[in-house]
Amino acid sequence: MALQADQAQRLVALFALGTLLLTYPVLALFNRDGLVFGVPILYAYLFGAWAALIALLALTARLPPGAEAHRHDRP
């Protein structure tokens, strides 16, 4: 299955967002003393950013409606 142009652009944007969220200057902002629900702030941020990226990737990579039917039409 070939990627549509807009889907490819979204994947590139997600890669750029992930790179930005997981680089040192941004991570240094969350490297503070303190806890969020009993978890250090940095670890909570890392897990939250990672989970958000996975959720956005799942939404982006999902097949468009009707794509599954077209795939099974071929013999």
N, C-alpha and C positions, 0 to 999 in steps of 0.2 A: 504494500500500500504506500503510495507516494504521499508525502506531506503536502498539505495545501500551503500557499505562500503565507497566509496570515497565521497559520498554526506554527510554521517554522519561525516566524518573527516572534511569536509569543515564547517559544522555547528558548530562543536566543536571549530574549529579555529576562526570562527566568534564570538563565545561567548568569547573566550580569547581576541580577538581584542577589542570587546566592553568593556570588563572589564578593559583592559589596557587604552583605550581612555577615560573612564569615572571615573577613580580613582583620588584621590586628587593630587598626585604629578604632573600629566599631566594637570589637571584643573588649578593648581596653576601657570603654565607657561602662561596661557591665562588670568589670573586675573590681567589685567593691565588697566591703564587709556587709553582711546582711543576709537574711533568709527570705525566701518566698515559699510559703507552705512547707517550711522545714528544709528547703533545698537552697544551696548557695545561689545567689543572683546570676552568676555567670553560667552555671549549669542549667538553670531554668531558662535563660535566654537562648542558650545553644539548642536545648530540646525544643523550645517554642519555635525558633527560626527554622530548624530542621523539619519539624512537623508541618509548618506553614508552607515550606517549599514543596514538600511531598504532596500536600493537598492541592496546591496550585498546579503542580505537574500532572496530577491525576485528572484535574478538570481540563487541562489543556490537551492532554494526550487522548482523551476520550474520543471514541468514534462519533462522527456526526450522525444524526438520525437517518436511517435508511442505508447506511454504508454496509451494514451486516447483510442485508438482503441482496445487495448487488454482488457481494463477494461469493455467495452461494449460487448465483445464476450461471456461472461458468461450469462446463462439464468436467 
